[in-house]
Amino acid sequence: MDYYQKTYQRWYNLFSKVYDPFMRLFCFLFNGGFGGKQRFHELIIKWIDPQPGDKIIDICCGTATLVMMLYEKQNGIGEITGIEISFAQLRIARKKQKHERPFIIQGDARYAPFADNYFNKSVICGALHEMPQEVRSTVLSEAYRITMPGGKITILEHNKPNKKWKAWLFDLMERVNPEYATYKSLLKSGLINEIEQANFKIIKTDTIFREFFQIVLAKK
Ligand SMILES: C[S@@+](CC[C@H](N)C(=O)[O-])C[C@H]1O[C@@H](n2cnc3c(N)ncnc32)[C@H](O)[C@@H]1O
């Protein structure tokens, strides 16, 4: 295990215990009260646009909320896979799993154990800002490798809002990251820029959730 993997295991051993409740509270406060988390994920799913028969990978799937919702939307016709590095996050993800599918595997997205061009859609949701630049670049290159030509990637990332109080609140929340510096480095180099450097072509982008997040749809 390298330094990066150890940091992640340690951090999510703690954070995974409150990850889902934290997200629920955050969405309750900033995304319209009860049902805010559900609405948040539904909006991301609209961007992913899952279709029967799609092979979709959620890279860094965390506790697999999105994986489960995609699986239900797709009604079992197709293939939904999640890859996640943290054993603690996976333990929570697996509690949500009622059947063998969707597939949730433990692994490092820098070395994704899938064939070239295997998936026609991929997703990275809220994970890149926690990674050092060289890890982000490898993860995005791997996402490119396993996405088929013409296939699409949806990336959701933290976004620094324009309003002063929101930007202040946002910065405060970022400080709980294992490496605050990684979020800063993503802001500096720019999400779109890094996605393009991995050879994806941007289709559209928007800010959502009171500008707390940027969402990008791109194509291989
Ligand atoms: C902020 S969470 C987001 C989880 C999930 N995508 C969501 O939207 O709820 C970031 C996740 O990325 C995972 N992660 C970070 N680096 C990873 C890597 N190299 N490979 C796989 N998972 C990774 C972390 O363990 C964590 O669960």
The ligand as a Gaussian input file, in Angstrom:
#p B3LYP/6-31G(d) Opt

LIG

0 1
 C      -16.149000      12.108000      -1.391000
 S      -16.250000      10.398000      -1.667000
 C      -17.462000      10.316000      -2.965000
 C      -18.125000       8.970000      -3.008000
 C      -19.231000       8.810000      -4.011000
 N      -18.750000       8.946000      -5.366000
 C      -20.361000       9.762000      -3.742000
 O      -20.668000      10.573000      -4.606000
 O      -20.954000       9.691000      -2.660000
 C      -14.752000      10.001000      -2.527000
 C      -14.537000       8.519000      -2.598000
 O      -13.473000       8.222000      -3.496000
 C      -12.776000       7.089000      -2.989000
 N      -11.460000       7.033000      -3.639000
 C      -10.476000       7.936000      -3.517000
 N       -9.412000       7.573000      -4.267000
 C       -9.747000       6.423000      -4.886000
 C       -9.084000       5.577000      -5.804000
 N       -7.837000       5.837000      -6.224000
 N       -9.725000       4.483000      -6.250000
 C      -10.979000       4.200000      -5.828000
 N      -11.655000       4.954000      -4.944000
 C      -11.061000       6.066000      -4.482000
 C      -12.744000       7.372000      -1.503000
 O      -12.417000       6.257000      -0.728000
 C      -14.167000       7.886000      -1.276000
 O      -15.067000       6.868000      -0.940000

